[in-house]
Amino acid sequence: MPSDLDNGTTADVPAICHTPNIPITPADKKIVLFIAILAAGLTGFDISAVTIALPTIGAEFHMDAVALSWITTGYLLAAASLLVSIGKVADIYGRKRVYLYGIAIFTLASVLMIVAPSTDLLIAIRVLQGVGAAMIFGTGISIISSVFQPGERGKILGIYVSSAYISLTVGPFLGGMLTQHIGWRSIFVVNVPIGIAACLLILWKLKGEWAECVGERLDLVGSAIYACALVLVMIGLSQVPHPGALLLIAAGCATGIAFALYEMRIPVPVLDIRLLTQNRVFAFSSLAALINFTATFAVTFLLSLDLQYTKGYSPVIAGLVLIAQPVAIVLVTLISGRLSDQIDPQVLASSGMALTAIGLFALAFLTESTPLWYMLTCLVVLGVGYGLFSPPNIHAIMGSVDKRYYGMANGINGTVRLLGQMLSMGITMMIFSVVIGRVEITPDCYPQFITSLHYAFALFTVLCIIGTWASLKRGKRQPTPVPGTPASEK
């Protein structure tokens, strides 16, 4: 007989769970979607535009390759460390409230980035921005899932993911233009009016609140253990090949195991391990997502450096080249989101993961003289692969749990995404540390940089092959259970 979690229910829930009684009209749904699109655009533009600006930022502050990576990694580490607990906070205190605070913090950090005077403060403010991003990521999809019904949710998730990648499409080009003609700080100026507009819309137009686990206590101990595990692993990866690096990584992994064991023993965990141990679809869909993001996130970072360093292109040209991937993602997700309502994620998502592996394998053969058409082709293949993978996989994750767990499921889904992105940058930092060393990337070390690309893309290819297996192992999607049906009859 299926477990309670497979059936979308959980026994012995001590919280008082409720949903707002305010009726959701079609107009309200449009407002929710529009606000979600604004917030997704805010974070999507920021991460892609900053990636293009990294060589310029590195030159201004004379940063080595590993320190330069921390501008992105610090942001991701903060977001990933908090996302699981943020999802639970949103379930307890209200998703709309957390969403609003997250956008406000993200916007404030953008203002501070405009005046950041040093490397240390630059990275510290990016960490603060990551805190705001965690609050946005931890609530966006759960609000959408609360408002839109399963029959229409796939289409809406496709639109949501597409909007994020439209911002990623604009990000490289606009980020390159701003960096080249005004300066990299102007990128953060763009964030401010978007963030203010999103906050005002939430306060003015978004009715009601979604707090379906009022009365539960937040697991602060578990949250702290989880954050500590991630910090130890990431610092360890950045210190390789220093002798103490392996000890830090081992300590981080041990702390992660301790976190899992602790969460299984307490009545109200910040992360319900049963979602991973008793729900096959949720577990393997999450694993596939983790591997996908680990294998693909650093691609834009690496190719941005390659285009501007070894190939000598301007930020504008580099941005134009990197647009190819998000354009392909946007076009494909609009289709795959709709298809995920009819076709099982096992088929769509697994096909996308396999296609991604092919694109990564092709990038493993880059040289200093690789033509642009070759890179563009690889980026399009990667974009199509991700576009086929993402909406069906999110649909499978959110469709495998009951509404009371939307916040936690969205938190885990977002954490998996950020954890994968963080690990992708961690692997890249480790390869840089071993192959290039802690030095600024100059023409003298371009051969070592190209070697780093080969190692990174080869490893990412292997990961995607494993991810295809994980996606296939999730099994067929089960029919949505009818509310009130006993578990034995589902």
VEXKEMI-502929 format. One record per residue (C-alpha): residue number from 1; x, y, z. Coordinates in steps of 0.05 Angstrom, whole numbers, plus 5000, padded with zeros to 4 digits. Each point is the difference from the previous one (the first is absolute). Layout:
N
@k:NUM&u:X&v:Y&w:Z
...
END
This chain:
490
@k:1&u:5000&v:5000&w:5000
@k:2&u:5028&v:5070&w:4984
@k:3&u:5026&v:5042&w:5058
@k:4&u:4962&v:5059&w:5027
@k:5&u:5047&v:5048&w:4966
@k:6&u:4991&v:4967&w:4932
@k:7&u:4926&v:5011&w:5009
@k:8&u:5009&v:5073&w:5015
@k:9&u:4984&v:4994&w:5074
@k:10&u:5040&v:4995&w:5064
@k:11&u:4979&v:4970&w:5066
@k:12&u:5008&v:5033&w:5068
@k:13&u:5008&v:5071&w:4975
@k:14&u:4999&v:5043&w:5063
@k:15&u:4988&v:5067&w:4965
@k:16&u:4936&v:5037&w:4989
@k:17&u:4999&v:5001&w:4924
@k:18&u:4955&v:5046&w:4961
@k:19&u:4992&v:5038&w:4935
@k:20&u:4969&v:5069&w:4990
@k:21&u:4925&v:5001&w:4990
@k:22&u:5006&v:5059&w:4951
@k:23&u:4975&v:4976&w:4932
@k:24&u:5052&v:5001&w:4945
@k:25&u:4973&v:5034&w:4938
@k:26&u:5031&v:4996&w:4930
@k:27&u:5024&v:5072&w:5010
@k:28&u:5034&v:4981&w:5065
@k:29&u:5035&v:4943&w:4965
@k:30&u:5027&v:5047&w:4947
@k:31&u:5027&v:5046&w:5055
@k:32&u:5034&v:4942&w:5035
@k:33&u:5032&v:4978&w:4935
@k:34&u:5022&v:5071&w:4981
@k:35&u:5033&v:5011&w:5068
@k:36&u:5034&v:4932&w:4995
@k:37&u:5026&v:5019&w:4931
@k:38&u:5028&v:5066&w:5026
@k:39&u:5036&v:4966&w:5058
@k:40&u:5027&v:4944&w:4955
@k:41&u:5023&v:5053&w:4951
@k:42&u:5035&v:5038&w:5055
@k:43&u:5042&v:4941&w:5023
@k:44&u:5010&v:4972&w:4931
@k:45&u:5027&v:5065&w:4971
@k:46&u:5045&v:5012&w:5059
@k:47&u:5036&v:4933&w:4998
@k:48&u:5011&v:5000&w:4925
@k:49&u:5020&v:5073&w:4994
@k:50&u:5050&v:4994&w:5058
@k:51&u:5031&v:4939&w:4967
@k:52&u:5016&v:5042&w:4938
@k:53&u:5030&v:5055&w:5044
@k:54&u:5046&v:4954&w:5040
@k:55&u:5063&v:5012&w:4958
@k:56&u:4991&v:5075&w:5007
@k:57&u:4987&v:4995&w:5075
@k:58&u:5061&v:4955&w:5008
@k:59&u:5044&v:5050&w:4963
@k:60&u:4976&v:5058&w:5043
@k:61&u:5013&v:4964&w:5066
@k:62&u:5060&v:4957&w:4974
@k:63&u:4965&v:4936&w:5022
@k:64&u:5028&v:4931&w:4987
@k:65&u:4958&v:4946&w:4965
@k:66&u:4975&v:4969&w:5065
@k:67&u:4982&v:5067&w:5033
@k:68&u:4964&v:5020&w:4937
@k:69&u:4958&v:4936&w:5004
@k:70&u:4979&v:5020&w:5071
@k:71&u:4959&v:5059&w:4973
@k:72&u:4952&v:4948&w:4972
@k:73&u:5013&v:4945&w:5051
@k:74&u:4988&v:5045&w:5061
@k:75&u:4931&v:5018&w:4972
@k:76&u:4983&v:4927&w:4986
@k:77&u:5027&v:4975&w:5067
@k:78&u:4957&v:5049&w:5040
@k:79&u:4938&v:4983&w:4959
@k:80&u:5011&v:4925&w:5003
@k:81&u:5015&v:5001&w:5075
@k:82&u:4935&v:5034&w:5017
@k:83&u:4951&v:4974&w:4949
@k:84&u:4975&v:4938&w:5036
@k:85&u:4986&v:5039&w:5064
@k:86&u:4970&v:5058&w:4960
@k:87&u:4950&v:4952&w:4968
@k:88&u:4978&v:4978&w:5069
@k:89&u:4997&v:5071&w:5026
@k:90&u:4955&v:5017&w:4942
@k:91&u:4954&v:4942&w:5017
@k:92&u:4994&v:5024&w:5072
@k:93&u:4999&v:5076&w:4995
@k:94&u:4975&v:5012&w:4929
@k:95&u:5028&v:4991&w:4931
@k:96&u:4980&v:5070&w:4977
@k:97&u:5035&v:5033&w:5059
@k:98&u:5065&v:4962&w:4989
@k:99&u:4997&v:5014&w:4925
@k:100&u:4992&v:5075&w:5013
@k:101&u:5057&v:5003&w:5050
@k:102&u:5045&v:4960&w:4953
@k:103&u:4989&v:5048&w:4942
@k:104&u:5012&v:5059&w:5046
@k:105&u:5066&v:4971&w:5027
@k:106&u:5023&v:4983&w:4929
@k:107&u:4985&v:5071&w:4978
@k:108&u:5036&v:5031&w:5059
@k:109&u:5062&v:4957&w:4986
@k:110&u:4999&v:5024&w:4928
@k:111&u:5003&v:5072&w:5025
@k:112&u:5060&v:4982&w:5044
@k:113&u:5035&v:4966&w:4942
@k:114&u:5000&v:5066&w:4962
@k:115&u:5047&v:5030&w:5053
@k:116&u:5040&v:4939&w:5022
@k:117&u:5073&v:5024&w:5009
@k:118&u:5039&v:4936&w:5010
@k:119&u:5004&v:4925&w:4983
@k:120&u:4979&v:4978&w:5071
@k:121&u:4940&v:5046&w:5002
@k:122&u:4981&v:4981&w:4929
@k:123&u:4996&v:4926&w:5019
@k:124&u:4965&v:5016&w:5066
@k:125&u:4945&v:5040&w:4965
@k:126&u:4992&v:4944&w:4950
@k:127&u:4989&v:4953&w:5059
@k:128&u:4945&v:5048&w:5025
@k:129&u:4970&v:5000&w:4930
@k:130&u:5001&v:4924&w:5003
@k:131&u:4958&v:5003&w:5064
@k:132&u:4947&v:5040&w:4963
@k:133&u:5004&v:4952&w:4942
@k:134&u:4987&v:4941&w:5047
@k:135&u:4936&v:5033&w:5023
@k:136&u:4978&v:5011&w:4928
@k:137&u:5018&v:4930&w:4977
@k:138&u:4970&v:4968&w:5062
@k:139&u:4930&v:5028&w:4987
@k:140&u:4989&v:5015&w:4926
@k:141&u:4982&v:4931&w:4974
@k:142&u:4961&v:4982&w:5064
@k:143&u:4956&v:5062&w:4991
@k:144&u:4988&v:4981&w:4927
@k:145&u:4984&v:4928&w:5021
@k:146&u:4952&v:5025&w:5053
@k:147&u:4962&v:5043&w:4950
@k:148&u:4999&v:4958&w:4937
@k:149&u:4968&v:4931&w:4996
@k:150&u:5038&v:4938&w:4975
@k:151&u:4966&v:5001&w:4931
@k:152&u:5027&v:5070&w:4985
@k:153&u:5062&v:5000&w:5043
@k:154&u:5046&v:4970&w:4948
@k:155&u:4985&v:5056&w:4951
@k:156&u:5009&v:5053&w:5053
@k:157&u:5066&v:4970&w:5023
@k:158&u:5023&v:5001&w:4928
@k:159&u:4984&v:5074&w:4996
@k:160&u:5035&v:5013&w:5067
@k:161&u:5063&v:4963&w:4980
@k:162&u:4999&v:5033&w:4932
@k:163&u:4995&v:5069&w:5032
@k:164&u:5062&v:4984&w:5042
@k:165&u:5037&v:4981&w:4937
@k:166&u:4976&v:5061&w:4962
@k:167&u:5036&v:5040&w:5053
@k:168&u:5060&v:4955&w:4991
@k:169&u:4995&v:5014&w:4926
@k:170&u:5001&v:5075&w:5011
@k:171&u:5052&v:4995&w:5056
@k:172&u:5063&v:4983&w:4960
@k:173&u:4988&v:5052&w:4945
@k:174&u:4975&v:5056&w:5045
@k:175&u:5052&v:4983&w:5053
@k:176&u:5054&v:5003&w:4947
@k:177&u:4975&v:5067&w:4973
@k:178&u:4996&v:5031&w:5069
@k:179&u:5068&v:4973&w:5021
@k:180&u:5034&v:5023&w:4937
@k:181&u:4969&v:5070&w:4993
@k:182&u:4980&v:5021&w:5071
@k:183&u:5034&v:4952&w:5049
@k:184&u:4983&v:4936&w:5036
@k:185&u:4966&v:5035&w:5058
@k:186&u:4945&v:5023&w:4953
@k:187&u:4975&v:4928&w:4997
@k:188&u:4975&v:5007&w:5072
@k:189&u:4967&v:5066&w:4985
@k:190&u:4953&v:4962&w:4953
@k:191&u:4979&v:4954&w:5057
@k:192&u:4974&v:5057&w:5044
@k:193&u:4938&v:5024&w:4963
@k:194&u:4979&v:4928&w:4984
@k:195&u:5005&v:4981&w:5073
@k:196&u:4962&v:5061&w:5023
@k:197&u:4945&v:4987&w:4949
@k:198&u:4993&v:4928&w:5023
@k:199&u:4995&v:5020&w:5073
@k:200&u:4947&v:5053&w:4985
@k:201&u:4958&v:4950&w:4960
@k:202&u:5002&v:4949&w:5056
@k:203&u:4977&v:5052&w:5051
@k:204&u:4947&v:5030&w:4955
@k:205&u:4972&v:4942&w:4959
@k:206&u:5017&v:4932&w:5030
@k:207&u:4941&v:4979&w:5044
@k:208&u:4999&v:4951&w:5057
@k:209&u:5057&v:4958&w:5028
@k:210&u:5023&v:4928&w:4994
@k:211&u:5022&v:4972&w:5067
@k:212&u:4979&v:4927&w:5002
@k:213&u:5041&v:4977&w:5060
@k:214&u:4985&v:5053&w:5053
@k:215&u:5021&v:4976&w:5068
@k:216&u:5060&v:4959&w:4981
@k:217&u:5068&v:5018&w:5029
@k:218&u:5059&v:5015&w:4956
@k:219&u:5057&v:4950&w:5008
@k:220&u:5056&v:5050&w:5014
@k:221&u:5050&v:4947&w:5020
@k:222&u:4990&v:4960&w:4936
@k:223&u:5004&v:5064&w:4959
@k:224&u:5066&v:5018&w:5033
@k:225&u:5030&v:4931&w:4989
@k:226&u:4979&v:5001&w:4927
@k:227&u:5031&v:5069&w:4987
@k:228&u:5064&v:4979&w:5035
@k:229&u:5006&v:4938&w:4956
@k:230&u:4995&v:5042&w:4936
@k:231&u:5049&v:5053&w:5024
@k:232&u:5052&v:4947&w:5019
@k:233&u:4995&v:4965&w:4933
@k:234&u:5005&v:5063&w:4959
@k:235&u:5058&v:5029&w:5038
@k:236&u:5035&v:4933&w:4994
@k:237&u:4989&v:4997&w:4925
@k:238&u:5029&v:5071&w:4992
@k:239&u:5062&v:4981&w:5040
@k:240&u:5020&v:4939&w:4959
@k:241&u:5058&v:4979&w:4994
@k:242&u:5016&v:5027&w:5070
@k:243&u:5010&v:4941&w:5048
@k:244&u:4943&v:5024&w:5045
@k:245&u:4950&v:5003&w:4943
@k:246&u:4983&v:4926&w:5002
@k:247&u:4988&v:5005&w:5075
@k:248&u:4951&v:5057&w:4990
@k:249&u:4963&v:4962&w:4945
@k:250&u:4998&v:4937&w:5043
@k:251&u:4974&v:5040&w:5059
@k:252&u:4947&v:5031&w:4956
@k:253&u:4977&v:4932&w:4975
@k:254&u:4998&v:4972&w:5071
@k:255&u:4960&v:5060&w:5023
@k:256&u:4952&v:4988&w:4942
@k:257&u:4990&v:4928&w:5022
@k:258&u:4989&v:5024&w:5072
@k:259&u:4947&v:5048&w:4973
@k:260&u:4962&v:4944&w:4965
@k:261&u:5002&v:4956&w:5062
@k:262&u:4977&v:5057&w:5045
@k:263&u:4943&v:5018&w:4954
@k:264&u:4974&v:4929&w:5001
@k:265&u:4996&v:5000&w:5076
@k:266&u:4962&v:5065&w:5015
@k:267&u:4924&v:5007&w:4993
@k:268&u:5000&v:5065&w:4959
@k:269&u:5062&v:5001&w:4956
@k:270&u:5020&v:5058&w:4956
@k:271&u:5009&v:4949&w:4945
@k:272&u:4955&v:4939&w:5002
@k:273&u:5049&v:4945&w:4979
@k:274&u:4939&v:4955&w:4987
@k:275&u:4988&v:5041&w:4936
@k:276&u:5066&v:4972&w:4976
@k:277&u:4998&v:4930&w:5031
@k:278&u:4927&v:4982&w:4989
@k:279&u:4980&v:5038&w:4938
@k:280&u:5036&v:4970&w:4940
@k:281&u:4977&v:5053&w:4949
@k:282&u:5020&v:5057&w:5045
@k:283&u:5067&v:4969&w:5018
@k:284&u:5024&v:4983&w:4930
@k:285&u:4972&v:5064&w:4970
@k:286&u:5039&v:5040&w:5051
@k:287&u:5063&v:4959&w:4988
@k:288&u:4994&v:5011&w:4925
@k:289&u:4992&v:5075&w:5011
@k:290&u:5060&v:5002&w:5046
@k:291&u:5044&v:4966&w:4949
@k:292&u:4973&v:5043&w:4943
@k:293&u:5017&v:5065&w:5035
@k:294&u:5067&v:4974&w:5024
@k:295&u:5018&v:4982&w:4928
@k:296&u:4975&v:5062&w:4965
@k:297&u:5002&v:5063&w:5044
@k:298&u:5074&v:5015&w:4993
@k:299&u:4996&v:4996&w:4924
@k:300&u:4982&v:5073&w:4992
@k:301&u:5054&v:5021&w:5050
@k:302&u:5053&v:4960&w:4965
@k:303&u:4981&v:5021&w:4930
@k:304&u:4995&v:5073&w:5021
@k:305&u:5073&v:4997&w:5023
@k:306&u:5021&v:4961&w:4938
@k:307&u:4968&v:5049&w:4952
@k:308&u:5029&v:5062&w:5034
@k:309&u:5068&v:4973&w:5022
@k:310&u:5026&v:4949&w:4950
@k:311&u:4960&v:5022&w:4939
@k:312&u:5004&v:5075&w:5015
@k:313&u:4927&v:5019&w:4987
@k:314&u:4967&v:5060&w:5033
@k:315&u:4947&v:4991&w:5054
@k:316&u:4946&v:5018&w:4948
@k:317&u:5022&v:4946&w:4951
@k:318&u:5007&v:4949&w:5056
@k:319&u:4930&v:5017&w:5024
@k:320&u:4972&v:4992&w:4930
@k:321&u:5031&v:4931&w:4993
@k:322&u:4975&v:4977&w:5068
@k:323&u:4929&v:5021&w:4983
@k:324&u:4993&v:4938&w:4957
@k:325&u:4988&v:4953&w:5059
@k:326&u:4945&v:5039&w:5036
@k:327&u:4965&v:5015&w:4934
@k:328&u:4997&v:4926&w:4986
@k:329&u:4976&v:4987&w:5071
@k:330&u:4944&v:5051&w:4995
@k:331&u:4974&v:4973&w:4934
@k:332&u:5001&v:4928&w:5023
@k:333&u:4972&v:5010&w:5071
@k:334&u:4938&v:5034&w:4972
@k:335&u:4986&v:4934&w:4964
@k:336&u:5026&v:4950&w:5051
@k:337&u:4960&v:5034&w:5056
@k:338&u:4935&v:4986&w:4962
@k:339&u:5023&v:4930&w:4981
@k:340&u:5015&v:4983&w:5072
@k:341&u:4925&v:5001&w:5015
@k:342&u:4991&v:4943&w:4950
@k:343&u:5067&v:4963&w:4992
@k:344&u:5034&v:4966&w:5059
@k:345&u:5062&v:5037&w:5027
@k:346&u:5039&v:4935&w:4996
@k:347&u:4999&v:5007&w:4925
@k:348&u:5008&v:5076&w:4990
@k:349&u:5048&v:5015&w:5056
@k:350&u:5045&v:4940&w:4986
@k:351&u:5005&v:5018&w:4927
@k:352&u:5020&v:5071&w:5020
@k:353&u:5054&v:4974&w:5047
@k:354&u:5029&v:4954&w:4947
@k:355&u:5003&v:5058&w:4950
@k:356&u:5035&v:5043&w:5052
@k:357&u:5054&v:4946&w:5007
@k:358&u:5013&v:5003&w:4925
@k:359&u:5008&v:5076&w:5002
@k:360&u:5049&v:4996&w:5059
@k:361&u:5040&v:4946&w:4966
@k:362&u:5009&v:5044&w:4939
@k:363&u:5024&v:5058&w:5044
@k:364&u:5055&v:4956&w:5029
@k:365&u:5038&v:5009&w:4934
@k:366&u:5006&v:5076&w:5002
@k:367&u:5066&v:5032&w:4981
@k:368&u:5026&v:5071&w:4995
@k:369&u:4981&v:5000&w:4926
@k:370&u:4931&v:4968&w:5004
@k:371&u:4953&v:5037&w:4953
@k:372&u:4939&v:5036&w:5026
@k:373&u:4951&v:4958&w:4959
@k:374&u:5024&v:4938&w:5039
@k:375&u:4989&v:5033&w:5067
@k:376&u:4932&v:5026&w:4978
@k:377&u:4979&v:4930&w:4978
@k:378&u:5020&v:4971&w:5067
@k:379&u:4962&v:5054&w:5037
@k:380&u:4937&v:4988&w:4960
@k:381&u:5004&v:4925&w:5014
@k:382&u:5008&v:5014&w:5074
@k:383&u:4941&v:5049&w:4998
@k:384&u:4954&v:4950&w:4966
@k:385&u:5021&v:4946&w:5050
@k:386&u:4986&v:5043&w:5060
@k:387&u:4935&v:5025&w:4971
@k:388&u:4975&v:4929&w:4992
@k:389&u:5024&v:4981&w:5070
@k:390&u:4980&v:5056&w:5047
@k:391&u:4923&v:5012&w:4996
@k:392&u:4982&v:4926&w:4999
@k:393&u:5048&v:4987&w:5058
@k:394&u:4972&v:5056&w:5042
@k:395&u:4929&v:4976&w:4983
@k:396&u:5019&v:4930&w:5024
@k:397&u:5029&v:5027&w:5065
@k:398&u:4941&v:5045&w:5019
@k:399&u:4949&v:4949&w:4976
@k:400&u:5028&v:4945&w:5045
@k:401&u:4982&v:5035&w:5067
@k:402&u:4939&v:5026&w:5035
@k:403&u:4985&v:5075&w:5003
@k:404&u:5022&v:5005&w:5072
@k:405&u:5070&v:4982&w:4976
@k:406&u:5004&v:5049&w:4942
@k:407&u:5044&v:5048&w:5039
@k:408&u:5047&v:4945&w:5022
@k:409&u:5000&v:4967&w:4932
@k:410&u:5013&v:5067&w:4966
@k:411&u:5055&v:5013&w:5051
@k:412&u:5032&v:4933&w:4986
@k:413&u:4992&v:5011&w:4925
@k:414&u:5032&v:5069&w:5005
@k:415&u:5054&v:4973&w:5046
@k:416&u:5016&v:4945&w:4951
@k:417&u:5007&v:5053&w:4945
@k:418&u:5045&v:5045&w:5041
@k:419&u:5039&v:4942&w:5030
@k:420&u:5013&v:4975&w:4930
@k:421&u:5021&v:5069&w:4976
@k:422&u:5044&v:5008&w:5062
@k:423&u:5033&v:4932&w:4989
@k:424&u:5010&v:5017&w:4926
@k:425&u:5039&v:5062&w:5021
@k:426&u:5035&v:4961&w:5055
@k:427&u:5024&v:4948&w:4950
@k:428&u:5023&v:5057&w:4955
@k:429&u:5038&v:5034&w:5057
@k:430&u:5033&v:4934&w:5018
@k:431&u:5023&v:4989&w:4928
@k:432&u:5025&v:5072&w:4996
@k:433&u:5039&v:4991&w:5065
@k:434&u:5033&v:4937&w:4977
@k:435&u:5014&v:5017&w:4927
@k:436&u:5010&v:5076&w:5000
@k:437&u:5014&v:5017&w:5073
@k:438&u:4980&v:5061&w:5039
@k:439&u:5024&v:5050&w:4949
@k:440&u:4965&v:5052&w:4956
@k:441&u:4983&v:4972&w:4931
@k:442&u:5050&v:5030&w:4951
@k:443&u:5024&v:4979&w:4931
@k:444&u:5057&v:4960&w:5032
@k:445&u:4950&v:4952&w:5031
@k:446&u:4950&v:4994&w:4942
@k:447&u:5023&v:4929&w:4984
@k:448&u:4986&v:4979&w:5071
@k:449&u:4932&v:5034&w:4996
@k:450&u:4982&v:4960&w:4937
@k:451&u:5022&v:4936&w:5036
@k:452&u:4953&v:5019&w:5057
@k:453&u:4943&v:5006&w:4950
@k:454&u:5015&v:4930&w:4974
@k:455&u:4999&v:4969&w:5069
@k:456&u:4937&v:5037&w:5021
@k:457&u:4958&v:4983&w:4939
@k:458&u:5024&v:4927&w:5000
@k:459&u:4979&v:4993&w:5073
@k:460&u:4933&v:5035&w:4987
@k:461&u:4986&v:4952&w:4942
@k:462&u:5009&v:4940&w:5046
@k:463&u:4954&v:5032&w:5051
@k:464&u:4945&v:5011&w:4948
@k:465&u:5004&v:4927&w:4979
@k:466&u:4988&v:4981&w:5072
@k:467&u:4944&v:5051&w:5002
@k:468&u:4965&v:4968&w:4941
@k:469&u:4999&v:4934&w:5039
@k:470&u:4971&v:5035&w:5061
@k:471&u:4946&v:5033&w:4958
@k:472&u:4980&v:4932&w:4970
@k:473&u:4999&v:4968&w:5069
@k:474&u:4945&v:5046&w:5027
@k:475&u:4947&v:4955&w:4967
@k:476&u:4934&v:5019&w:4969
@k:477&u:4959&v:5057&w:5027
@k:478&u:4943&v:4977&w:5045
@k:479&u:4930&v:5028&w:4989
@k:480&u:4983&v:5059&w:5045
@k:481&u:4964&v:4971&w:5061
@k:482&u:4929&v:5020&w:5013
@k:483&u:4994&v:5040&w:5065
@k:484&u:4970&v:4959&w:5056
@k:485&u:5016&v:4932&w:4969
@k:486&u:5030&v:4952&w:5051
@k:487&u:5073&v:4983&w:4989
@k:488&u:4984&v:4927&w:4989
@k:489&u:4955&v:5017&w:4942
@k:490&u:5047&v:5047&w:4963
END
